[in-house]
């Protein structure tokens, strides 16, 4: 028996050595030829190299094989499968994001199994093994998160009930969190209210609760977080819950009662699952809605965040404004407070007290005006820094690259007058300082901006901020006859129940118009035809679904319009009337539903001719339609971002000879660019970030001799670059991280004589280093490649 055992062990030892050597050779080969899996393959290679010395020392290997025969045979068979797994890397297409993630997970698991099997002789690597095991479990959780997000995005809607993230630094709320958990989890409490003065941290406390591991363990994925706001209705709240939980793209309820009944049915059908509905920022006029959301369902809890009279935000904000000031300034501020009642008595007093923080901007007049402009946007919504820049370029003459706009936002942020989310810390003048940066503001600070903008009589206000609830038009507006407003900025915010029936408004001096809507349909006001001084137009839908815009032809009357931003709206071919705007310089489509709105063939054909004269006129008109462009002829900036149904860019953009910046980002259905793109002879900036189905760049790109900045980051479908890329003799910055399908670079890249910076991931950097002797002045900037973050950015 002993002899047989040794023979079997010896046979297993030889087979194990053979399989390990084959695996090492496969890993070495694939590491050289498959950039998209290079990081995880290098990790596998390190593990195999640590194991390799054992193959030459039979004593150490015998110690490893001192285990049941069946276990060793199964592991040897697993190694054979591992070799096939490694060899399959090169066959996985770059655009198949899901398969790439699953395959990477299998490779990590293979690495873990190697560490586990040889752990007797790799005791020093046990901590590495544990990290590998933890990473496998983490990756599994992340895959679930990714797939869930993909499923959500496949339905074409955003997730409106997800719990917001937490601030980086939180102090002093741990005790309150424990108490809130204790109260919430008591069986006899279905509704729990968190009430405190504005600025105390109520919302932060509730976010902490939702992110608490114990709470997540109890409620799981059934935590619905909704910001109620002053204009919310029961229907909109229920629509958000249905969209989030049932992945319903379009859910319409006849009325509030219908919404209530269907919500109760849905919650009841969830059975024994625990449910937590969090309602943040509940106003007094919304409390009746809360009563309609209460149902006799076991395990169903409502957590309500409500404000009351108070003070703390004033201390934070005023303290920031006085930071670094001398004693005299502090005493002057204290005297201002002491002349009135306590700043803690009510919110109205708080607004007056906070005015001192804005008055501290007296030496920064533009920053002061920019703070007041923030009242132009709805409460509890993120404001894109680029949208603010569009306003401020026209109102205050700030630079078009956004450098001064960001400087202004940083100043206001340092004084706690807003929160600035900077998502790209390496933004530059070439890329645009305001790209992908966002602003949020506390409700009280927004109220302060509105309050300070409303001090003068209506005809004398330079900033007119109007909110319409339902169809309740302000009395002064209805009674307006010959009275004109001298406002330079006009903002009109309407809710989902607004019927788009407009009263006339005489505002001939308006230079910036901001229209905020939540309705499923929205008709532009007819009075914009008379706004002859209008230079910037911003139309944004904050509803669950894109708002369908009507009367778009009215925009063609705005002969002095320079900048237009359309966000989260659904367009029709009538938008092509903007082609008549000769002075329009910047046009932005953000998260818009494009459909066939920009196709030349979408324009209605003229009626059939009835005689020869009509026949000739019809021919001329049809020729005009064919040659016409849906784009204004003098554009210098054109932007498409997050337009999920944009499949092609109209070829007519190639006639925009003045275009300097073209940005097409996060448009995941776009698979090709116009062949004539190279005719944009003045193009300097080309951003194609996260166009995941874009398969290639047109060969004509080599004609863009003025191009200085090119970004193809996260364009997963691009597996090669055209040889003509080397003709971009003005290119200075090339961003291409996350291009995992790219296997090689054309030799023509050595002709990029002015290239200064390449920003890429580790795998792509290897492609560039092959030419480093020819590109001695090029700096290769390797950024950390977080593939989960990249995918979440793509699908979310």
Secondary structure, DSSP 8 states (H G I E B T S, - for coil): -HHHHHHHHHHHHHHHHHHHHHHHHHHHHHHHH-GGGHHHHHHHHHHHHHHHGGGG-HHHHHHHT-S-HHHHHHHHHHHHHHHHHHHTGGGS-TT-HHHHHHHHHHHHHHHHHHHHHTTTT-GGGHHHHHHHHHHHHHHHHHHHHHHHHHHHHHTT----S------S---S-HHHHHHHHHHHTSTT-SEEEEEEETTSSHHHHHHHHHH-HHHHHHHTT-EEEEE--TT--HHHHHHHHHHHHH--S----SSHHHHHHHHHHHHHTTTT--EEEEEEEE-GGGHHHHHHT----TTEEEEEEEEES--HHHHHHHHHHHTT--HHHHHHHHHHHHTSS-TTS-HHHHHHHHHHHHHTTTT-HHHHHHHHHGGGS-TT--EEHHHHHHHHHHHH---TTSHHHHHHHHHHHHTTSSEEEES-TT--TTT-TTTTEEEE--HHHHHHHHHHHTSS-GGG-SEEEEEE-TT---HHHHH-SS-----SEEEEEE-TT----------TT--EEEEEE-SSEEE--GGGGG-TT--EEEEEE-SSS-EEEE-GGGGGG-TT--EEEEESEE--GGGGGGGG-TT--EEEEES-B-TTTT-GGGS------SSHHHHHHHHHHHHHHHH--SS-TT-SEEEEES-TT-----GGGGG-TT--EEEEES-TT-----GGGGG-TT--EEE-TT-TT-----GGGGG-TT--EEE-TT-TT-----GGGGG-TT--EEE-TT-TT-----GGGGG-TT--EEEE-HHHHHHHHTTTTT-TT-EEEE----HHHHHHHHH-
